[in-house]
Amino acid sequence: MLYFIGLGLHDAKDISVKGLETLKKCDTVYAEFYTNYFGDLKELEKLAGKEIILLERKDLEERPDENVLKGQGPGDVALLVSGDPMVATTHIDLALRANKKGIKWRVIHASSVYSAVGETGLQIYKFGKTASLVYPSKNYFPTSPYDILAENQKTGLHTLFLLDIKAEEKRFMTVNEAISLLLEIEKQKKTRLFTPETLCIGIARLGGDVKIKKGPAADLLKEDFGKPPHCLVVPGKLHYIEEEALALFG
Ligand SMILES: C[S@@+](CC[C@H](N)C(=O)[O-])C[C@H]1O[C@@H](n2cnc3c(N)ncnc32)[C@H](O)[C@@H]1O
């Protein structure tokens, strides 16, 4: 059996009791932290009482048959994932590949940025399509997150921006970098969709020493949100209860 085990949002103690019990009985335990930030692997090894093998992006994307999908022997295998395992397309792809190889799999869910973002007071069912902001490189500067924002704004929906992670370089996009990127795209598109006045909510470390701050983009650009992970929300049309909740973070 291959178990996808969610570690939850912050540290080694966010795993569920079921997740920890399953992890303890697995023969081989892998973890990946390139789809999301995770703090302390050593602490988790202590809790689990076993060694955890850390996989890099290329291990899982290019050669999963050499690790999680090896599928030999009677022992159970676990893949530990920060947040919820099914909030990342990579793991759904792995589950499909496991099916093709006749490997049975199960998911042990955990808390996720997708539900925790409700701590801002914004109603989860009023979020539109999620946008992912990536670090631009020489010939790559995707502007699709701006288009997603435009679509969501048209229908009054909130937009959650997930921010790029370059785990191997220990580089995690900040709220400030995300706002700068959106302002940069605005300079190209010139539709006044995202300006220094646009109301934003900067969010850091949900589930840990959380920081949530609401304000115009220009103000949040100067705010220090501290350690990763960060995400950003641009609200759509606000219900009065959402406004009351957001006032807490003003
Ligand atoms: C690709 S998503 C993976 C989500 C994860 N599997 C989950 O269920 O939460 C990773 C991005 O979500 C956001 N994120 C994840 N955990 C967060 C947290 N605790 N606080 C703020 N943002 C978070 C960050 O923008 C991060 O780069």
The ligand as a MOL file (V3000), in Angstrom:
LIG
                    3D

  0  0  0     0  0            999 V3000
M  V30 BEGIN CTAB
M  V30 COUNTS 27 29 0 0 0
M  V30 BEGIN ATOM
M  V30 1 C 1.3700 24.4550 -4.1080 0
M  V30 2 S 0.6410 25.0220 -2.6280 0 CHG=1
M  V30 3 C 0.5360 23.4920 -1.7520 0
M  V30 4 C -0.5570 23.4930 -0.7800 0
M  V30 5 C -0.5270 22.3890 0.2560 0
M  V30 6 N -0.4920 21.0590 -0.3140 0
M  V30 7 C -1.7650 22.5570 1.1330 0
M  V30 8 O -2.6630 21.7200 1.1000 0
M  V30 9 O -1.7930 23.5660 1.8620 0 CHG=-1
M  V30 10 C 1.9420 25.8440 -1.7660 0
M  V30 11 C 1.6640 27.2950 -1.5300 0
M  V30 12 O 0.5590 27.4660 -0.6550 0
M  V30 13 C 0.7660 28.6050 0.1890 0
M  V30 14 N 0.7960 28.1160 1.5910 0
M  V30 15 C 0.9390 26.8500 1.9890 0
M  V30 16 N 0.9240 26.7610 3.3350 0
M  V30 17 C 0.7680 28.0210 3.8000 0
M  V30 18 C 0.6990 28.5990 5.1040 0
M  V30 19 N 0.7830 27.8390 6.2020 0
M  V30 20 N 0.5480 29.9330 5.2160 0
M  V30 21 C 0.4800 30.7200 4.1010 0
M  V30 22 N 0.5470 30.2220 2.8390 0
M  V30 23 C 0.6940 28.9060 2.6850 0
M  V30 24 C 2.1140 29.2260 -0.2000 0
M  V30 25 O 1.8820 30.2510 -1.1360 0
M  V30 26 C 2.8120 28.0290 -0.8330 0
M  V30 27 O 3.8010 28.4260 -1.7300 0
M  V30 END ATOM
M  V30 BEGIN BOND
M  V30 1 1 1 2
M  V30 2 1 2 3
M  V30 3 1 2 10
M  V30 4 1 3 4
M  V30 5 1 4 5
M  V30 6 1 5 6
M  V30 7 1 5 7
M  V30 8 2 7 8
M  V30 9 1 7 9
M  V30 10 1 10 11
M  V30 11 1 11 12
M  V30 12 1 11 26
M  V30 13 1 12 13
M  V30 14 1 13 14
M  V30 15 1 13 24
M  V30 16 1 14 15
M  V30 17 1 14 23
M  V30 18 2 15 16
M  V30 19 1 16 17
M  V30 20 1 17 18
M  V30 21 2 17 23
M  V30 22 1 18 19
M  V30 23 2 18 20
M  V30 24 1 20 21
M  V30 25 2 21 22
M  V30 26 1 22 23
M  V30 27 1 24 25
M  V30 28 1 24 26
M  V30 29 1 26 27
M  V30 END BOND
M  V30 END CTAB
M  END
